[in-house]
Amino acid sequence: MGNYTGFFEEKAINIFVEEDYIKELKKIIGKFRTFGEALDSFILEYGYSGETEDIYEKVKFISEKCNQADVPVPRNLKKWYTENKRIERNSTVPFQLCFAFQLNVEEVNDFLRRICLSRGLDCHSMEEIVYFFAFKHGLKYSDAKNILSKVNLIKPDKIVASDLIYTDLIADEIEEIETQIELIDYLNNNAWKFVYNNVTAYETIQTIWKCILGDEKNEGIAKKERKQLYIPFDKEEEAKEKYEADKGRKERKRICDSVWEIYLQILGLAGNYVADFYKDRSLKAILKDNELLHPLAEEAFPDRDGLNKILNGEHVSYERIRKLLILLVFYRFYAYRAVKRNTYKVVDEDGDRCIDTINDNLISANYQGLYPGNPYDFLILMATRSEQPLCALREYMHELFYANVDIDSFYEK
């Protein structure tokens, strides 16, 4: 495990030493392990002694662990190896496996974060509070199911600004509970506390966005950067003129301070290239099946729709929240310094400070810190090691654009 993480840590630090870092990045993308390979590292750590190439023996080993613990054998177990299927984080499967291998709380969190590349136990989820209690006290899966059968579970709702209860406060209360009866009573009597989840993350994103957007009295970071430094992602002038003449149309008017335009600016894509290509205000056509983007990085990649929903307090997936939070903290950190210094160049300490700032925000929201073995996190860590991190991320986004768009044929239409 250490070698795997260390490999990507080293690559993130030194990738820009390469003359052609995009060529090197393509190689690195191919080295991120599949879920099956990650699971191999886990079962080897917890008693499997067979060959990792033997799918039958691995499936048998995991199945026996499940049967011994009276836990259902996952239906897609074999497909984790044969079809590169992954565990769905919001299902009961990851917790069932943790019960099967008799993990404690620390080990469960490590499994969820390192093997599933997801968040640890969420104490703003009634179900996961029960699992937390069970793992803490060494209970069986059947015990957890029995507790859950006596709890009136509720689903998260749209976040509003009143009566919010933060996860760390709930966690403190849960730590004081010692018996199953106490836990059942607590959950049923305090169900209102679980109407909302991800409160800290939502508030952090909304606060950062206000800083980026600004208001009537204070210019936001995005507008300041646009005035001082930002170079639009535009077509070359000759090609632009030819295209507009052939098509006989004018460039549409854009509202520079809209969520869509600022989102594009953050990624370095604000300009007439993207305005012409993506009228649905989505970058899916750039991201999908892109040779320069690992599928796990493409999944829940920060998007305008997710940002809008978070700003309005609507429920979105954990992965969308986490990736967007990382991107916005990264942008605020470097754009603020760029505007202040009037240059995108950074000082030596900025990289470590940015990583620490991102991790502080993630951990305070009960999310996993940056992990080099996560393909999306790797891109951010890679950018922080550049002499101009914001430009490095944007240059990478331009490469994604060119990799999936045939510019010449577009102008020939």
C-alpha positions as CSV (number, residue, x, y, z in Angstrom):
1,M,0.0,0.0,0.0
2,G,2.8,2.4,0.9
3,N,4.5,1.8,-2.4
4,Y,1.3,2.5,-4.3
5,T,0.7,5.8,-2.6
6,G,4.3,6.7,-2.7
7,F,4.5,6.2,-6.4
8,F,1.7,8.7,-7.1
9,E,3.0,11.2,-4.5
10,E,6.4,11.1,-6.3
11,K,4.8,11.5,-9.7
12,A,2.6,14.4,-8.6
13,I,5.7,16.2,-7.3
14,N,8.0,15.6,-10.3
15,I,5.7,15.4,-13.3
16,F,6.5,18.9,-14.6
17,V,10.2,17.9,-14.7
18,E,9.2,16.0,-17.9
19,E,9.6,17.9,-21.1
20,D,6.3,16.5,-22.3
21,Y,4.2,16.1,-19.1
22,I,1.1,15.2,-21.0
23,K,2.8,12.1,-22.4
24,E,3.9,11.2,-18.9
25,L,0.4,11.8,-17.6
26,K,-1.0,9.3,-20.1
27,K,1.3,6.7,-18.6
28,I,0.3,7.6,-15.1
29,I,-3.4,7.3,-15.8
30,G,-2.9,3.7,-16.8
31,K,-1.3,2.9,-13.5
32,F,-4.2,3.8,-11.2
33,R,-5.5,0.5,-9.8
34,T,-8.9,-0.9,-10.4
35,F,-11.3,-1.6,-7.6
36,G,-10.5,-5.3,-7.9
37,E,-6.8,-4.5,-7.5
38,A,-7.5,-2.3,-4.5
39,L,-9.6,-5.1,-3.0
40,D,-6.7,-7.5,-3.5
41,S,-4.5,-5.4,-1.3
42,F,-7.2,-5.4,1.4
43,I,-7.8,-9.2,1.4
44,L,-4.1,-9.9,1.4
45,E,-3.9,-7.7,4.5
46,Y,-6.7,-9.6,6.2
47,G,-5.8,-13.2,5.7
48,Y,-5.9,-14.2,2.0
49,S,-2.9,-16.3,1.1
50,G,-3.8,-17.5,-2.4
51,E,-2.7,-16.1,-5.8
52,T,-4.1,-12.7,-6.7
53,E,-4.6,-13.9,-10.3
54,D,-7.0,-16.6,-9.1
55,I,-10.4,-15.0,-9.2
56,Y,-12.2,-18.2,-8.1
57,E,-10.1,-18.4,-4.9
58,K,-10.6,-14.7,-4.1
59,V,-14.3,-14.9,-4.6
60,K,-14.4,-18.0,-2.5
61,F,-12.4,-16.4,0.3
62,I,-14.6,-13.3,0.5
63,S,-17.8,-15.5,0.3
64,E,-16.6,-17.6,3.2
65,K,-15.9,-14.6,5.3
66,C,-19.4,-13.3,4.6
67,N,-21.0,-16.7,5.4
68,Q,-19.0,-17.0,8.6
69,A,-20.3,-13.6,9.8
70,D,-23.9,-14.3,8.6
71,V,-23.5,-11.5,6.1
72,P,-25.1,-11.7,2.6
73,V,-22.6,-12.5,-0.1
74,P,-22.5,-9.5,-2.5
75,R,-24.3,-10.3,-5.8
76,N,-21.7,-8.5,-8.0
77,L,-18.7,-10.0,-6.1
78,K,-17.3,-11.8,-9.1
79,K,-17.9,-8.8,-11.4
80,W,-15.6,-6.7,-9.2
81,Y,-12.9,-8.7,-10.8
82,T,-14.2,-9.7,-14.2
83,E,-16.0,-6.5,-15.2
84,N,-14.3,-3.9,-13.0
85,K,-17.5,-3.2,-11.1
86,R,-17.2,-1.1,-8.0
87,I,-19.0,-1.1,-4.6
88,E,-21.7,1.5,-4.5
89,R,-20.9,3.7,-1.5
90,N,-24.5,4.5,-0.7
91,S,-25.5,0.8,-0.5
92,T,-25.1,-1.6,2.5
93,V,-22.4,-3.6,0.7
94,P,-19.3,-1.8,1.9
95,F,-20.5,-2.1,5.5
96,Q,-21.5,-5.7,5.1
97,L,-17.9,-6.5,4.0
98,C,-16.6,-4.6,7.0
99,F,-18.8,-6.8,9.2
100,A,-17.6,-9.9,7.4
101,F,-13.9,-9.0,8.1
102,Q,-14.7,-7.9,11.7
103,L,-13.2,-4.4,11.3
104,N,-13.1,-1.7,14.0
105,V,-14.1,1.9,13.4
106,E,-10.6,3.0,12.3
107,E,-10.3,0.0,9.9
108,V,-13.7,0.7,8.5
109,N,-12.8,4.3,7.7
110,D,-9.6,3.2,6.1
111,F,-11.4,0.6,3.9
112,L,-14.0,3.2,2.8
113,R,-11.4,5.9,2.0
114,R,-8.4,3.8,0.7
115,I,-10.2,0.9,-1.0
116,C,-13.5,2.5,-2.0
117,L,-12.0,6.0,-2.5
118,S,-15.0,7.4,-0.7
119,R,-15.8,9.2,2.6
120,G,-15.6,7.5,6.0
121,L,-18.5,6.8,8.3
122,D,-21.0,9.6,8.1
123,C,-22.5,10.6,11.5
124,H,-25.2,12.6,9.8
125,S,-26.7,9.4,8.4
126,M,-28.9,7.5,10.8
127,E,-28.0,4.2,9.2
128,E,-24.3,4.9,9.4
129,I,-24.5,6.0,13.0
130,V,-25.9,2.5,13.8
131,Y,-23.0,0.9,11.8
132,F,-20.5,3.2,13.7
133,F,-22.0,2.0,17.0
134,A,-21.8,-1.6,16.0
135,F,-18.2,-1.4,14.8
136,K,-17.2,0.5,17.9
137,H,-18.7,-2.1,20.2
138,G,-17.8,-5.2,18.1
139,L,-21.4,-6.1,17.3
140,K,-22.5,-8.4,14.5
141,Y,-24.3,-7.4,11.3
142,S,-27.4,-9.1,12.6
143,D,-27.2,-6.8,15.7
144,A,-27.0,-3.7,13.5
145,K,-30.0,-4.9,11.4
146,N,-32.0,-5.4,14.6
147,I,-31.2,-1.9,15.8
148,L,-32.1,-0.4,12.4
149,S,-35.5,-2.3,12.4
150,K,-36.4,-0.3,15.5
151,V,-35.4,3.1,14.2
152,N,-37.6,5.4,12.2
153,L,-35.2,6.3,9.4
154,I,-35.5,9.6,7.5
155,K,-34.0,10.8,4.2
156,P,-32.0,14.0,3.8
157,D,-34.0,17.1,2.6
158,K,-33.1,20.4,1.1
159,I,-30.8,22.4,3.4
160,V,-32.2,25.6,4.8
161,A,-30.4,28.2,7.0
162,S,-32.3,27.5,10.2
163,D,-32.0,24.7,12.8
164,L,-28.9,23.2,11.3
165,I,-27.0,20.6,13.4
166,Y,-23.4,20.0,12.4
167,T,-21.9,16.5,12.1
168,D,-19.2,17.0,14.7
169,L,-21.8,17.9,17.3
170,I,-23.8,14.7,16.5
171,A,-20.5,12.7,16.7
172,D,-19.8,14.0,20.2
173,E,-23.3,13.0,21.3
174,I,-23.0,9.5,19.7
175,E,-19.7,8.9,21.6
176,E,-21.5,9.2,24.9
177,I,-24.0,6.4,24.0
178,E,-23.1,2.9,25.4
179,T,-26.2,0.7,25.0
180,Q,-28.4,-0.3,22.1
181,I,-31.5,1.0,23.8
182,E,-29.9,4.4,24.4
183,L,-29.0,4.5,20.7
184,I,-32.5,3.6,19.5
185,D,-34.0,6.2,21.8
186,Y,-31.5,8.8,20.7
187,L,-32.2,8.3,17.0
188,N,-36.0,8.2,17.3
189,N,-36.1,11.2,19.7
190,N,-33.7,13.3,17.6
191,A,-34.8,12.4,14.1
192,W,-35.1,16.1,13.2
193,K,-31.3,16.4,13.5
194,F,-30.8,14.2,10.5
195,V,-33.1,16.0,8.0
196,Y,-30.0,17.6,6.5
197,N,-26.5,16.3,5.8
198,N,-23.3,17.7,4.4
199,V,-24.1,21.0,6.1
200,T,-20.5,22.0,6.7
201,A,-19.5,21.3,3.1
202,Y,-22.5,23.2,1.7
203,E,-21.8,26.2,3.9
204,T,-18.1,26.1,2.9
205,I,-18.9,26.0,-0.8
206,Q,-21.5,28.7,-0.5
207,T,-19.0,31.0,1.4
208,I,-16.2,30.4,-1.0
209,W,-18.5,31.1,-3.9
210,K,-19.6,34.4,-2.4
211,C,-15.9,35.3,-2.2
212,I,-15.3,34.3,-5.8
213,L,-18.5,36.0,-7.1
214,G,-18.4,39.1,-5.0
215,D,-21.4,41.5,-4.5
216,E,-22.5,45.1,-5.2
217,K,-20.0,46.5,-2.7
218,N,-17.0,44.2,-3.2
219,E,-15.6,42.8,-6.4
220,G,-15.2,39.1,-6.3
221,I,-11.9,37.3,-7.0
222,A,-13.1,36.0,-10.4
223,K,-13.9,39.6,-11.7
224,K,-10.6,40.9,-10.3
225,E,-8.7,38.1,-12.0
226,R,-10.6,38.6,-15.2
227,K,-9.6,42.3,-15.3
228,Q,-5.9,41.8,-14.4
229,L,-4.7,38.5,-15.6
230,Y,-7.2,36.0,-17.2
231,I,-6.6,35.2,-20.9
232,P,-9.9,34.0,-22.6
233,F,-9.9,30.6,-24.2
234,D,-10.6,31.9,-27.7
235,K,-10.0,30.7,-31.2
236,E,-7.0,32.0,-33.2
237,E,-8.1,35.2,-34.8
238,E,-7.9,34.0,-38.4
239,A,-9.8,30.8,-37.7
240,K,-12.3,32.8,-35.7
241,E,-13.0,35.3,-38.5
242,K,-13.3,32.5,-41.1
243,Y,-15.7,30.6,-38.9
244,E,-17.9,33.6,-38.2
245,A,-17.9,34.6,-41.9
246,D,-18.8,31.1,-43.1
247,K,-21.6,30.6,-40.5
248,G,-22.8,34.2,-40.8
249,R,-23.5,34.5,-37.1
250,K,-22.4,36.7,-34.2
251,E,-20.9,35.5,-31.0
252,R,-23.7,35.3,-28.4
253,K,-23.6,37.7,-25.6
254,R,-22.5,36.1,-22.3
255,I,-23.0,37.3,-18.8
256,C,-19.5,37.2,-17.3
257,D,-20.7,36.9,-13.7
258,S,-23.1,34.0,-14.3
259,V,-22.4,30.7,-12.5
260,W,-21.6,29.1,-15.9
261,E,-19.1,31.7,-17.0
262,I,-17.3,31.8,-13.7
263,Y,-17.2,28.0,-13.6
264,L,-15.6,28.1,-17.0
265,Q,-13.1,30.8,-15.9
266,I,-12.0,28.7,-13.0
267,L,-11.2,25.8,-15.4
268,G,-9.6,28.2,-17.9
269,L,-12.3,27.5,-20.5
270,A,-14.2,30.9,-20.5
271,G,-13.9,32.1,-24.1
272,N,-15.6,31.7,-27.4
273,Y,-14.3,28.1,-28.0
274,V,-16.5,26.7,-25.4
275,A,-19.3,29.2,-26.0
276,D,-19.7,27.8,-29.5
277,F,-19.4,24.1,-28.6
278,Y,-21.5,23.8,-25.4
279,K,-24.8,25.4,-25.6
280,D,-26.2,23.0,-23.0
281,R,-23.8,24.5,-20.4
282,S,-22.1,21.2,-19.8
283,L,-18.6,19.9,-20.3
284,K,-19.6,16.2,-20.6
285,A,-18.6,16.1,-24.3
286,I,-15.0,17.1,-23.3
287,L,-14.8,14.8,-20.3
288,K,-16.5,11.6,-21.6
289,D,-14.1,8.8,-22.6
290,N,-11.2,11.2,-22.7
291,E,-7.8,9.6,-22.9
292,L,-6.3,12.2,-20.6
293,L,-8.9,11.7,-17.8
294,H,-9.3,8.6,-15.7
295,P,-12.9,7.4,-15.5
296,L,-12.9,7.9,-11.7
297,A,-11.8,11.5,-12.2
298,E,-14.5,11.9,-14.8
299,E,-17.2,10.6,-12.4
300,A,-18.9,13.5,-10.7
301,F,-16.4,15.9,-12.1
302,P,-17.3,19.5,-10.9
303,D,-20.1,20.8,-13.0
304,R,-22.4,23.8,-13.3
305,D,-25.5,21.8,-12.4
306,G,-24.0,20.4,-9.2
307,L,-22.7,23.9,-8.2
308,N,-26.2,25.4,-8.7
309,K,-27.8,22.7,-6.7
310,I,-25.4,23.1,-3.8
311,L,-25.8,26.9,-3.8
312,N,-29.6,26.3,-3.6
313,G,-29.2,23.7,-0.8
314,E,-30.4,20.8,-2.9
315,H,-29.1,17.3,-2.3
316,V,-26.3,16.0,-4.5
317,S,-23.9,13.1,-4.1
318,Y,-21.0,13.0,-1.8
319,E,-18.5,12.7,-4.7
320,R,-19.9,15.8,-6.4
321,I,-19.6,17.8,-3.2
322,R,-16.1,16.7,-2.4
323,K,-14.7,17.3,-5.9
324,L,-16.3,20.7,-6.2
325,L,-15.1,21.7,-2.7
326,I,-11.5,20.7,-3.7
327,L,-11.7,22.7,-6.9
328,L,-13.1,25.9,-5.3
329,V,-10.6,25.9,-2.4
330,F,-7.8,25.4,-5.0
331,Y,-9.1,28.3,-7.1
332,R,-9.7,30.7,-4.3
333,F,-6.2,30.0,-2.8
334,Y,-4.3,30.6,-6.0
335,A,-6.5,33.3,-7.7
336,Y,-6.5,35.4,-4.5
337,R,-2.7,35.3,-4.5
338,A,-2.5,35.9,-8.3
339,V,-4.6,39.0,-8.0
340,K,-2.7,40.3,-5.0
341,R,0.7,39.7,-6.6
342,N,-0.4,40.5,-10.2
343,T,1.2,37.3,-11.4
344,Y,0.3,33.6,-11.5
345,K,3.7,32.6,-10.3
346,V,3.9,31.2,-6.8
347,V,6.4,31.1,-4.0
348,D,7.9,27.8,-2.8
349,E,5.6,27.5,0.3
350,D,2.4,28.0,-1.6
351,G,2.0,24.3,-2.7
352,D,2.1,22.9,0.8
353,R,-0.1,25.6,2.1
354,C,-2.7,25.0,-0.6
355,I,-2.7,21.3,0.1
356,D,-3.1,22.0,3.8
357,T,-5.9,24.4,3.2
358,I,-7.8,21.9,1.0
359,N,-7.3,19.1,3.6
360,D,-8.4,21.4,6.4
361,N,-11.7,22.1,4.6
362,L,-12.3,18.5,3.6
363,I,-11.6,17.1,7.1
364,S,-13.7,19.8,8.8
365,A,-16.6,18.6,6.5
366,N,-15.9,15.0,7.5
367,Y,-14.5,14.1,4.0
368,Q,-11.4,12.3,3.1
369,G,-8.2,14.4,2.7
370,L,-6.4,14.5,-0.6
371,Y,-5.1,11.1,-1.6
372,P,-2.5,10.7,-4.4
373,G,-4.0,7.3,-5.4
374,N,-7.3,9.0,-6.3
375,P,-7.2,10.0,-10.0
376,Y,-9.0,13.3,-9.4
377,D,-7.0,14.3,-6.3
378,F,-3.8,13.5,-8.3
379,L,-4.7,16.2,-10.8
380,I,-5.0,18.8,-8.1
381,L,-1.8,17.6,-6.3
382,M,0.0,17.7,-9.6
383,A,-1.1,21.3,-10.3
384,T,0.1,22.5,-6.9
385,R,3.6,21.5,-7.8
386,S,3.8,23.7,-10.9
387,E,5.4,27.1,-10.9
388,Q,2.0,28.5,-11.9
389,P,-0.6,26.0,-10.5
390,L,-3.7,27.8,-11.7
391,C,-2.3,28.0,-15.3
392,A,-1.2,24.3,-15.0
393,L,-4.7,23.1,-14.2
394,R,-6.1,25.3,-17.0
395,E,-3.5,24.1,-19.5
396,Y,-4.5,20.5,-18.6
397,M,-8.2,21.4,-19.2
398,H,-7.3,22.8,-22.6
399,E,-5.5,19.5,-23.4
400,L,-8.7,17.7,-22.4
401,F,-10.6,19.9,-24.8
402,Y,-8.3,19.3,-27.7
403,A,-8.2,15.6,-27.1
404,N,-12.0,15.2,-27.5
405,V,-12.7,17.9,-30.1
406,D,-11.8,17.9,-33.8
407,I,-11.1,21.6,-34.3
408,D,-10.3,21.4,-38.0
409,S,-13.5,19.5,-39.0
410,F,-15.5,21.9,-36.8
411,Y,-14.4,24.8,-38.9
412,E,-15.0,22.9,-42.2
413,K,-18.7,22.4,-41.3
